[in-house]
């Protein structure tokens, strides 16, 4: 049985590769394992892809995904993204954060509206540590 992926999976993989990232789909692994293993600029990233076009209730982590995140996120970041822009933000050293988001998370010090992803802001969404996006 082929692995089931979200509708935006292929688009996100293509965008990551277009900026020079090496991407391995892990969608076929199952057991809650995130969708993508990404290498970029000598760093590894584990990314769970959810379809941002779906209502929030339909993009929650499955029980197996939640268990995987709970087990591994205590050792290293596991990122959940909803679209290409969020996926690119994970692997870019800096990403512009709109003022509306800065109001929620506080000022980005003297970076002029940019937050370094080295000191990435984290939040808990549905019990899993993931990159804090605001829809």
N, C-alpha and C positions, 0 to 999 in steps of 0.2 A: 504494500500500500504506500503510495507516495506521501511525503510529508505535506501536511497542511500548513500554508503560510497565509499571513494577512495580505490583502490586496496591494498594499504599498511596499511589500518586501523587495520585489524586484527593482522598483524605482529607487529605494534607499540604497540597495547594494550598488546599483549603477552610479549613483551620485557619490558614494564613498570611493569607489574605484576611480571616478573621474578626477578626484583631487589627489590621487596617488596612494590611497590606502589599499592594503591587501585584505581581502575579505573572504572568509570561509563560512558558508552557511552551515549552521548546526541544527537546522530545523528538523532534520531526520533523526536526530539523536533521541528525542522524546524524553520522558521522565522529568519534564519541567525544565530541561536545559534551555537557556536562552537561544535566540535565533541566530546570532552572528558573533563570530570571533573576528576582530578587526585589529590589524597592526598598522600603525601610522607614526612616523617620526620616532621610531625606536620605543614605542609604547604599545601595550596590549589593551584592548577594550572588549568587554562582553556586553552585547546589546540585545535587549528584548524589543522586538518590533510589535507595536499595537497599531491598529488602524484608527487614526485620528478622525476619520470621517464618521465613525460609528459613535453613538451616544456613549457617554462615560460608563454606563452600566454594562455595556457590551464589550468594553475593552479592559476589563479587570483581569488580573492574573488568575489563571486556573489554580486549583488547589495544588497541583504538582508544581506549577511555576512558582507559586508562593513559597512552597517548601524549599525549592532549589534556592530561591533568593534569600530566604531566611538562613539557610546553611552557609552559603558562600559570601553574601554581602558583608558578613562580619570580618572577612579576610581581605576583600578587595571590592571596589565598586562594581555594581551591576546596573547598567543604565537602561531605562525604559524610554523609548522614543515613539512619537506619534506621526512624525513626518520627516522629510528630507532635511529641513532646516535644523531640527533637533538632533538628528544623527550627525550632521556636519558640525554642530556646536560641540558635541562630545569629543570629537577628535581634533578640533582646532584649538590652538593655544589660547586664543581670545575670541570672544563672540560678543557682538553688541547686544545689550539687554535694554529693551524699551523702558522708558521712564515709569510706565505703569507697573512693571515688574519690580523695578528698583524701589518703588514706594512700598511694595509688599515685603521685600527682602532687605531693605535698608540700602544706604549708599554704597557704591563700589569704590570707596576710598578716593584716591586721586587718579583713578584710571579713566576718567572722563566718560563714564557710562559703559565701560567694559569690565567684565569680571574675568579673571584668569581662571581657566579650568584646572590649573594645577591646584588651586585652593578652592575647588568647586563647592558651590553652595549645595547642601544636601537637605532633603526634607523626607518625611515619611508619608507615602501615599498608599493607602490601603494596607498599612503594616509593612511595606517593603521600602528599604532605603533606595531611592532613585533620584535622578536629577530632577530638581524642582521646577516643573514647567507650569505655567499658568495659561489656561485656555482663554 
